[in-house]
Amino acid sequence: MPTEFEIEEKIADLLQSDLQGFQCPVCRHREFVQLDELGSHLRTNLIHYEEGDLIPKQLTRLISIACANCGHIEQFAEEPLRRRAKASFEVGT
């Protein structure tokens, strides 16, 4: 079973692979920096509420990247990348 560190490394690798050839939709630049540090407790999250309720119903962890040229931010849900990362370890066994 992979460690959390190994899973997070694989998530970063998958994201980098997925971004090959990706261009900023604003300035067409191709270089991005990752803003959210995997494994850190300081992360970007989407908090989902039901209408009229003050208690969150769901939390979606995000991985944010910014264009190194203009600063445009793109965000990716971590969970699909996490599932792919875990699956890649299962295939290898």
N, C-alpha and C positions, 0 to 999 in steps of 0.2 A: 504494500500500500504506500503510495507516495506521500511525502510530508507536505505540509501546507506551503512551505517555501518552494518545493519542487512544482507544485500546482501553480503557484503565482508566477514562477519563472516561465512555465509553459503558457500561461495566459498572456504574458508580455510577448512571448515569441509568436503566438497566434495572431495577436493584434498587429504586430509589426508585419507579419506575412500578409494579413488581410489588407493592410494599408499600402502595399506595393503598388505603385502607379496611381495612388489616390492624389488628387489635386484639391487644393483649397477651393471651395465654391465661390469665394470672394475674389481672390487675387491670382489663383491658379498656381500658387507656390506648391512645392512637393515635400517640404520639410516640416515636420511637426515635433512638438515636445509633449511628453506625457505630464499632465498636471497632478494626477492622483497617484500617490505612491502605494502600490499594492502592499498589504501587510501592515499598513499604518492605520491607526485609529482615527486619523483625520482624513476623511474621505467625503466625496460628493455623493449625496443621496437624494433621490426623489422620494418625497413623503406623500402618500396617497390618503386622502380623507374622504369620508362620505359627506354629502351635503348636510350642513348644519351640525356636524359632529366635530368636536375638538380633539378627539383621540385618533391618532393615525391608525389606519387599517392595514397599511402595507408600506414596506420600505424597499426601494429598489436601489441597489448599489451601482454606481456609475464609474466608468473610467473616462476621464476627460483628457482631450488632447487639444493643443492650441497650435495654430499655424505659426511657424517661426518668423514669418514675414509680417503679417497684418494682425495676428492675434485672434483671428476667428476661432471659436471653440466648437468642437464636435464632441458628442458624448456617446458612449456605448454602454449598454447594460452589461454588467459583469457576469451575470448568471449563465447566459448562453456560452460565453467564452469559457467559464468554469466547467460547464458540462463537457465541452469539447476537450478541454485539457485533461479532465479525469478519464474520459473515454480513450484518449491517446495512450494513457498508461495501461489501461485494460487490454488494449490491442497488443501492446508490447509483451504481455505476460503469457 
